[in-house]
Amino acid sequence: MAIPDIKSIFSGEFQTANNVILIEEDSGLENQSQTNAVFSEKWEKYSKEEIQEQEKLFAFQRNWYLDLYGFADEDDLRRYLEDKKVILDAGCGLGYKAKWFADLSPETLVIGMDYSDAAFVAAKNYEDTPNLVFAKGDIANTHIKDGVLDYVSCDQVIHHTEDPEKTMAELTRILCPGGELAVYVYAKKALPRELLDEYFRNRTKEVSSHQMWEMSEQLTELGKRLSDLKIEVDIPDIPLLDIKGGKMDLQRFVYWNFIKCFWNESLGRETSISTNYDWYAPSNAERYSQEEFLSMIRNCGLTVSHLHTEEACHSGRFSRRS
């Protein structure tokens, strides 16, 4: 199977810079521009962390990806991808999943697109992968032709776009009949946590980047100290606050119900800080109930191939009807 020419995928003519196709470099929308800047800063900073810590995160994310989208193991994903002609990693960040897809299916053209400057970092890191290209642009307005993609992966990204349902419609438009969209959205949390999260969606533009990183370090330390206590608590159900009862670690109870204070010792301190930063810093970060998520899927004319729900998210693969 010959790898398709990238020029056959996009509409119009576009410039390139540093091996990146320039589709759209910035948004005229205040919240989206702020969100893009947050992720440009996050990925630039994180790309300079120790390679060993980065690789721990990448390995964790690859394994989680298999669970999120219904693949038994990496070989199962390889078999799924091998007959795909063109794949889009929509919101690719540093591009490690796009690189993974390209390595698993070397005769498939894989496009990684991101609205942040991470696209330039990814293109430099993976410039020797012949079936992998990167584009800087808005995944809500891809400039990709109708129905030319076999698989679109939008993992942990669509909720950071200005209008996620419109973004989903765009990603559906570029799928061929029978093609699949793999997509993940944040799940709504307990009411106290949602109120605090929403406060920061409105306030974050007024807070300096330095202050956000400082708070992210403080939240990481809070998460670590709560985790180090190794205290299990038996929580009663509190339905009016959407707090679910049961036995859980104290850090998890605070984390799910009141404030995101992510801490994962195996992933490392810098990864934990970065995770807290990319929760509270962006203006655009919608959360959904499962029914709200499925409503978006239905509104785009997609059918469920695989559905996954856990405390953090809703995800799945959804097929475009013929």
Secondary structure as GFF3:
##gff-version 3
##sequence-region A 1 322
A	DSSP	three_ten_helix	6	8	.	.	.	ID=ss1
A	DSSP	beta_strand	16	17	.	.	.	ID=ss2
A	DSSP	beta_strand	20	22	.	.	.	ID=ss3
A	DSSP	alpha_helix	30	46	.	.	.	ID=ss4
A	DSSP	alpha_helix	51	68	.	.	.	ID=ss5
A	DSSP	alpha_helix	74	81	.	.	.	ID=ss6
A	DSSP	beta_strand	86	90	.	.	.	ID=ss7
A	DSSP	alpha_helix	96	104	.	.	.	ID=ss8
A	DSSP	beta_strand	109	114	.	.	.	ID=ss9
A	DSSP	alpha_helix	118	125	.	.	.	ID=ss10
A	DSSP	beta_strand	132	136	.	.	.	ID=ss11
A	DSSP	beta_strand	149	154	.	.	.	ID=ss12
A	DSSP	three_ten_helix	158	160	.	.	.	ID=ss13
A	DSSP	alpha_helix	164	173	.	.	.	ID=ss14
A	DSSP	beta_strand	175	187	.	.	.	ID=ss15
A	DSSP	alpha_helix	191	203	.	.	.	ID=ss16
A	DSSP	three_ten_helix	204	206	.	.	.	ID=ss17
A	DSSP	alpha_helix	209	229	.	.	.	ID=ss18
A	DSSP	beta_strand	232	235	.	.	.	ID=ss19
A	DSSP	three_ten_helix	239	241	.	.	.	ID=ss20
A	DSSP	beta_strand	246	249	.	.	.	ID=ss21
A	DSSP	alpha_helix	250	257	.	.	.	ID=ss22
A	DSSP	alpha_helix	269	280	.	.	.	ID=ss23
A	DSSP	beta_strand	287	288	.	.	.	ID=ss24
A	DSSP	alpha_helix	290	299	.	.	.	ID=ss25
A	DSSP	beta_strand	302	309	.	.	.	ID=ss26
A	DSSP	beta_strand	313	320	.	.	.	ID=ss27
###
